[in-house]
Structure formats: C-alpha cells, structure tokens
Amino acid sequence: MIYFHLVVYSTIFASFLHVVGMNVPLRNSFILRVSSQCDFCGKKLEARQMIPILSFILQGGKSTCCHKPMNKTYIAVELMSPFFVCLLYALYGFTTTFYLYITIYSLLLILFVSDVLYLCIPDIILLSYFTIFAILYLYQNPSTFLSHLYQLIIGLFLFLLLYLIVRNGFGFGDIKLLILLCFLLSFKEVVLVFIIAVFSGLLVITLVSLFNRKLRTQKIPFVPFILIGFIFNACTGDLFWNLIL
C-alpha cells in the first residue's frame, strides 16, 4: 500500500515541479493562479486534462484545445519520478537520507525542465535551495554547516577552474549547479555525479551525432546528465567507490 501512495503523490509532485521549471525561467506567475491553463493558448484545463501520465497518453501527447504537441518533458518527469522515489524508499526507508535525496531530486527535476526547454538554469532556484539547506544545516549543527560550506569553497575553486579550462564544454549555469551540489551533498558524491554525467553525456551525444550531424553545432543541456549521475549515486551509495578502490 505504501508504494501505491508513493507513486500517486510523487507523480503529482513531479507534475507540479514541471510547472515550476516551465514558468520560472519565463518569470510567469503560476503559484497564485486559480486554475491550470494550456501551455499554448491559456485556456482553462478541465480536471480530466490534468491527470499525470494518463492525460498525456489519452490525449495522444497533444493539447485538446489547440491540438499542439505537448512537451515530452511532461511524460518524462511523471514516469521517472515514481520509479525513483519507490526505489529510494526500498533502499533507505523514510530516513534522513531518503528526504535529503528527494529534496535534491526536486531541485534537479525543476532544472531538468528549464534546461531542456530553454537552456536556462534560474539563479533564483539555486539561491532558494541554498538558503533552505543552509538553514537546515545550521539547525542541525553549526559544525555541519561549516563542513558543507568548506566543501562549497572547494567546489567553487575546482569547478570555476574547470570552466576556465574547458569553457566550451559547459555552460556557466551548469558550473553553478555543480558548485551548489558541493554544499548539498558530500564532495565524494558530487565527484561521482560529475563523472557519470560526463560519461553518459559523451556517450549519448556521440551516438546521436552519428545519425544527426546538426547536433554537433547545437548547445546540449547538461542538467539531464547531472540528473542521471545523481540517480546513479543515490542508488549505489558507496558501492561504486568500494568496487573502484
């Protein structure tokens, strides 16, 4: 029964985070809206049009009012989220680690949408999550806050240096996100996230560019690969490092 509730609530929450990721980069007001609206014509949506996953499938991936293709990111986040949340619960239960990873996942899910749709990583989102975690770590223990702040400084130096060396390989928004992750996670976890992100990104880009040469000249969102790295880290824990070392 617990997994049923996790699937339902995580899917609904993922749908809301998608709305955040779509609207924040455009500075659209959405929190105080009376009802949900069509992304294209602004028409008020009916309840049957707002059921996560099911509505997308029944509507054939198109809006019913103006018949335009809906963003595939909708179905991506709504399918991925319940799977990941249930897997986290199976691994950690309702522990501090579970809630930590869920909160960071919500950050990456918002940025996944904004980066895929607009190649944008809003500073307001990064600042909001930094503030939330700073308050949390200070509440837990001032030494915990100082420890994570020290990691942030190290990450700031290393990733800015990386950006200066390989400027064409990463956007500055990606670098800021990686620096923030140094504050949210342990430095060892961020290294693993970055390694998996780079390798998965290179693999996908190489495979796709074999069939689409235009991709070589286009900007590629990097947050989806950071999200892959984070999911890999959350699901493997220290297993990866134990195997390597």
C-alpha positions, 0 to 999 in steps of 0.5 A: 500500500505504501508504494501505491501512495508513493507513486500517486503523490510523487507523480503529482509532485513531479507534475507540479515541479514541471510547472515550476521549471516551465514558468520560472525561467519565463518569470510567469506567475503560476503559484497564485493562479486559480486554475491550470491553463494550456501551455499554448493558448491559456485556456482553462484545463478541465480536471480530466486534462490534468491527470499525470501520465494518463492525460498525456497518453489519452490525449495522444501527447497533444493539447485538446484545445489547440491540438499542439504537441505537448512537451515530452518533458511532461511524460518524462518527469511523471514516469521517472519520478515514481520509479525513483522515489519507490526505489529510494524508499526500498533502499533507505526507508523514510530516513534522513537520507531518503528526504535529503535525496528527494529534496535534491531530486526536486531541485534537479527535476525543476532544472531538468525542465528549464534546461531542456526547454530553454537552456536556462538554469534560474539563479533564483532556484539555486539561491532558494535551495541554498538558503533552505539547506543552509538553514537546515544545516545550521539547525542541525549543527553549526559544525555541519554547516561549516563542513558543507560550506568548506566543501562549497569553497572547494567546489567553487575553486575546482569547478570555476577552474574547470570552466576556465579550462574547458569553457566550451564544454559547459555552460556557466549555469551548469558550473553553478549547479555543480558548485551548489551540489558541493554544499548539498551533498558530500564532495565524494558524491558530487565527484561521482555525479560529475563523472557519470554525467560526463560519461553518459553525456559523451556517450549519448551525444556521440551516438546521436551525432552519428545519425544527426550531424546538426547536433554537433553545432547545437548547445546540449543541456547538461542538467539531464546528465547531472540528473542521471549521475545523481540517480546513479549515486543515490542508488549505489551509495558507496558501492561504486567507490568500494568496487573502484578502490 
